[in-house]
């Protein structure tokens, strides 16, 4: 059984409070925006393979805040080394969620390696994540993301479906300024 990606992301971001969210390139950025654009969400544009490392940096810089990375299987495959780095650093406030449709959605829905059995959750476990699992039904509870010490890794299997685009702002400077102001609790950004 597989889940619907937008329902998964909406559930993950429900009652998010001050959760810091980094979204990977493409569909996951559109998914977080469809769930409700938020100043503490940072959708990436043109940074394939970097979402997990951005989340790690944020988790280390903000150890009292919870950080959620939502990315796709294609991007996670490109950034596999980040799992080892996260495993070494062991940030207790970080959860990495891979929305796995087994496809490269932005380039024509070609199959990724997860369609051939590559288990990203097993890789994360081998890298030292505190919890790591493949999810095929029942969206994980809020405790994993909001309360229990990590790092956590969830590979959530979803249906390979083309959905309407819900684009976040496309200006990186605007996104950076908005995120920074919200993160620091400032009304204006001086940079």
N, C-alpha and C positions, 0 to 999 in steps of 0.2 A: 504494500500500500504506500502511496505517496500523497503528500499534502499539497495544498495550493500556496504558492509563495507569498502572495499578498496577504493572505489570511495569517500565515506564519509571522511575517514581519509586523503586521498590525498587532498581533497578540504579544510579540516580544516587546513592543514599544508602548503597550497599554500601561497607563499609570506610571510613566517613566520617571517622574520627578526630575531630579537633577542629573540623570544618567547621561554620560557623554557618549556619543555615538559616532563612529567612523564607518562610512559605507564605501565598499569597493567600487571600482569603475563599472559603469553601465547599469544593468538591471537592479542591482541592490541599491544604488543611489536613487533610482526611480521608485523602488519599493518603499524606502524610508520616507520619501516625499509624499507618496500616495497615502501613507499612514498618517501624515500630518507634518508639514514642514515645521521645523523647530530650530531655534538659534543654537541649541546645543547638539545639533546634528551637523556633521561635516561630510558631505558627499564629495567624493574625489572625481576630478575630471583629468583624464590623461595620466594617471598614476598607476598603471596596471602592475599588480603584484606588490603594492606598497601599503595596503590598508592595515594589515596585521602589524607591520613595523610602526606605522603611525600610531596605532592603538597602544602598542608597547611603550612608545615614547611618552604618550599622554598618561598612561597608567603609572609610569615611573615618576613623571613630573607632578602628578596629582594623586598621591597614594591614598588620600582620604576620600576620593571620588571613585565611583564605579564606572568602568569603561567597557563598552560593548562594540566589537567590530562585527559588522555584517558584510560578508563578501560572498562571491560566487566560487564555484569549484574551479573554473578556468583561471581566475586570479590567484586562488590559493595554490594551484599547481605551479603557477609562475613564481610564487614566493615561498616555496617549501622551506627554504633556509630560515625563514622567519620563525618557524615553529621550533627549531633548535635553539634559536636565540631567546625566545620566550621561555622555553623550558629551562634554560640556564638562569635567566633572570628571576623566574617564578613570581611575577606580580600577582598578589592575592586579589587584586581588584579588577582583573581582566578576564573577559569572556570573548572568545572568538567563535562566531557562528558562520558556518559555510552553508549557504543556500545552494544545494546540489541538484541541479536539473540534468546533470550528465551531458551538458551541451555548452558550446561557446555561443551564447545567445546573440552577441553583438556582431558576429561575422558570418552568420548563416546557419546556425544550429548544428554545426559539426559536433560529433561525439567527442567528449573529453576522455581522459584516461579512467575517470570514475565509472564510465559506462562499461569499461572492460574489467572492472573489479578492483581498481586501486582504492584502498580504504584510507582516506585522509585521517579519520579518527584514530586508526591504528598507528599512523605516522606520528600524530600528536602525542599519543600515549607513550610511544617509544622515545619521544623527545622530552618527556617528563611533565606533561600537563597533569594536574591533580585529578581531573576527571576528563574523560574523553569518550564520546559515544556517537553512534549513528542513530538518528531518529527517523522513523518511518511513519509513526502515528503519535498522537498525543503531544502537542507542543509542550516543551519543557516548562516547568513551573518558574515563577518569578524568583524563587529562592536562589536558583543557580546564578542568575544574573545580578540580583540585587543584594543578596545576603551572604551566601557561603563563600569561603575563601577559595580562590582559584590558584593558578589559572585554569579555566575551563575551556573545553572545545566541544562544539556540537556540529556534527555534519547532518544537516536536515535534508532528507530526500524529498524533492518536490517534483511535480509534474512539469515536463518540458512544454511550456505554453508561451505563446507570444501574447503579450499584454499591451494595452495602450500605454504610451509614454506619459509619465507624470514627471516633468523635468524640474529639478531644483534650479535655483539661480545658476547661471552659467559663467558668472564672473568670479574667478578665483580670489581676486582681491576683496570683493564684497563678501564672499563666504568666509574668508579668513578673518576679516574685521568683525563680522557678525558673531562668529564663533568665539573669537577672542574676548569681545565685549561681554558675551553671555557667560563665558568661563570665569572671567575675572569680576563679573558683577558690576561692570562699568557702563555708564550711559553713553560714553563716547570713546572712540579709539583714537589714541594720539599718533599712531603710526600711519 
